[in-house]
Amino acid sequence: MMSQAVPTPSVSSALTVQGRVIYALAMREVHTLYGNTRLGYLWAIIQTAFNIAIFWGMREFVGAHAPHGMSMAVFMLCGFIPWYMFSDTAVRCMTAVRANQALLTFPQVTELDLMIARLIVVWGTQLLCAGILLSIAAALGEPVELRHPESLAATLFVAPLLGWGVGLVFASLARFWSTLERLVPILMRILFFVSGLFFQVSELPARFSTPLLYNPVAQIIEWQRAGFSASCAPLMYSIGYILAWCFASISLGLLLERYARGREIK
């Protein structure tokens, strides 16, 4: 009796299954983060708006004005939105495997799926926050004029991509050095204050701006502000430098993830 051959699944069917897995993981992540509170998704908007209001008030107190013809609301949003896209993605990807260890017992779920799902949730959340807060600013009479939409679109893409790459690296290294999970939040706090969220790096003296611009997040923020800038003076950023950081971090992160996959978390 001849045995019947088992058909090999096609690439398209495998991608469909994987897409469904990532979608289910993303929906689970949304419910875990926002489904158990009455404020729900509103909490993410409140958190971003509160941080913007704090630093806006500080700038108003010292009499500082937004540069390059931007309103203060747009200036601050162009700092905080890409920052949260980067930092939240990096930190949440780093802790994705530890927080969802039980899900890896399902053969369809991989460690990479968990990180991609968190990337999608952070990206979507911050896009929603940006849209709502910009609409509120426009409704309150703040000038919101997007002069270079390609700059805005590009930065909203590369900021979470860089965060994903950095998160992959951190997640893999944390398998061998668990203390890293405690050190990364400290590093992120330092980056928060030196990435130009509430000040313009390019307006600082060269002895300060030059070292700060080695930070790719500061350059992404500069690039996003260029989309709303009314000034002819170019902001200081290098698209090639930013893309090189994204490519290098993702490549290294995927290699390390493959090496560390399946190892027990310390």
N, C-alpha and C positions, 0 to 999 in steps of 0.2 A: 504494500500500500504506500503510495507516494505521499509524502508530507507536503502540505500546502505552504507555499512561501509567504512569509509575512511581509506585506508591502512596506517599503522604507518611506517614512514621512518626508514630504517635500519641504523645501526651504520655506516656501510661503506658508504652509500649515504650521511649521515650527515657529515662525515669526508671529503668526496669528495667536498661537497659544501663549507665547512669551508676552505679547502685547496685552493680552487679557490678564495675565498674571500681574504685570506691572500696574495695569489699571486698578485691579482689585487691591493691590498693596497701597496704591495712592489713595484710594477711597478709605481704606482702613486707617491710613495715616491722618487724613483729614478728620475722620471721626474721633480718633484718639486725641488729636490736638485741640479740636474746637467743638466736638459733639457733646462733651460732658459739662459745658458751661452755658449759662443762659446767654451770654454775650456772643458766643460762637465766633464766627469769622470777624465780627466787629472788634474783637479784642486785638487782633493783629493791626487793624487800622488805628485803634486808640493808642497802642504802644508806639507806633511810628509817629503819629501826630503829637503825642506827648513829648517824645524826644526832640522833635523838630521845634516845638513850642519853647522848650527849655533853652536851647541854644539860640533860637531866634530872639528870645527875651534878653539873653546875655549880650548879643550883638547890638540890640537896640539900646541897652543900658550904656554901652561904651560909645554909642554913636556911630557904629560901623554900618556901611551901606553895601548892598550887593553889587559886585562889579559887573562889567561887561553888559550893562543895560538890562540885567535880569531883575525881576522882582525878588524880594527876600524869600518868599514862599517857594518859588521855582529853584532858587539857588540852594536852599536847604534840601529840598526834595531830591535834587540831582546829586546830593551827597549821600543822603541816608538810604535811598532806594537801592542803588548799586551796592552799597556797603552791606545791607541786609541780604541781598541776593548772594553775595559772596560769602559772608561770614556764617549765615544760617545754613547755607548749603554745605560748607566745609565741616561745621561742627556736627550737623545732623547726619551727614554721611559717615563721619568718623564713628558715631555711636550706633549706627543702623544695625550692625550685626549683633552687638551685645544686647540691644533692646528687643530684637526679634529673633532670638536664637531658636525658639520653638518652631517658627515657621520654616526653618531650614530642614525640618524632618520631611516636608513635602518635596518629592523629587522635582517638581516643576519650578520650585523657588530656589534661586541662587543668591549668593551674597551681593552680586552686582545688581540684581533686580531690586533688592532692598534700597540700595543707594540711588539708583535711577528714580525709583518711586519718590524718595525724599527730595531729590532734585526737582522733580516736576511739581511737587506740592509747594515747596518754597518759592519757586519761580512764579507759579500761578498766583500764590498769595500776594507776593510783592507787586506783581503786575496789577492786581485788583486794587491794592492799596494806592499805588501810584495814580491810577485812573480816577479813583474816588477823591483823593486829596487834591489832585490838580483841578478837578471839577468844582470842588468846594472853594478852592482859591480863586478860580475864575468867577464863581458866583458872588464872592465877596468883593469883587472889583480889582483883584490883583491882576496885573498884566501877565498873560500867559501866551507867548508867541513862539511857536516852534519854527525856527528858521532853517534848520538842517535836520529833517526827519531821519535821514540815513544814519546820522551820528547817534540819535536816540535809539533807533532800532538795533544798531550794532552793539551798543553797550548793554542793552537789556538782554542780549544774547551771550556776550562774552563774560559778563560778570558772574552769572551762575555757572558757566562752563569752567571758569577759573576756580570757583569754589568747589566744583565737583572734582576737578583734578587734584586740588590740594586735599580735599576730604578723602579721596582714594589713597593718597600717600599717607596721611595721618592714620587712617583706618588700618592699613597694612602694617605700619610700624608699631601701632598700639598692640598688635598681636604679640610682639616680642618685648615691648617695653610699655607696660600698662600705665606707668606714671605719666606718659604722654597725654593721656586724656585729662589730667589735671593741669598740665602745663599749657595746653592749647588755649583754653579760655583766658589765661594770663596774656599769652601772645596776642590774642584777638583784642584784648583791652588796650594793649599798647598800640596796635595798628589802628584802633578806633580814633586815637588822638593824633596820629601822624599821617592819616590818609586824606586829609583835607575835607572832611565832611562838613565842617562849619567854618572853614576859612579857605582862601584861594591859595594853593601852593605856588602857583606861577607868579603871584604878586609878592612873595617873600624875597628877601635878598638872595643872591645866587649861592652864598655859602650855606644857606638853609634849604633852599628849594632843590638844589642839585642832588644832595643825598636823599631827600624825601621822595624824589621822583624815581629812584630805583625801585620803589614800591609800586608794583603794577596796579594795585587797587587805586592809588592816588592818580595814576594816569587814566584809568577807566573813568573816574569821577571828572577829571579835566575834560576828557573826550565827551562825556555826556553833557557837560555844561556848554560845550561848543555848539551843541544843537540848539540852545536857546540864546546864544550870545549875539548881541547886537554890535559888538565891537569888531573893528578890523584887525586888532592886534591878536595874533594867534595864541591860543592856549598851549601849554607845554605838555605834549603827549606824543608818543610814537606808536602808531598802529602795529608796526612790525614787532616792536618790543612786547606789546600786550599779547599779540597772537603767538609769539614765541613762548611766552610764559604759559599760555593755555595749552599749546601743543606739548611742551616739555612736561608740564605737571600731569596731564592726562596720560601721556605715554609712560612716564615713570610710574604713575599710580596704577595703571592696568598691569604693568609688569610685576609690580610688587603684590598686587591683589592676586594675580595668578600664582605667584610663589607662596603667598601666605594662605591661600584658600584651603579650607578644611582643617587648618591648625587650631588647636584648642586655645580659646582666649584666656590669657593669664589673669 
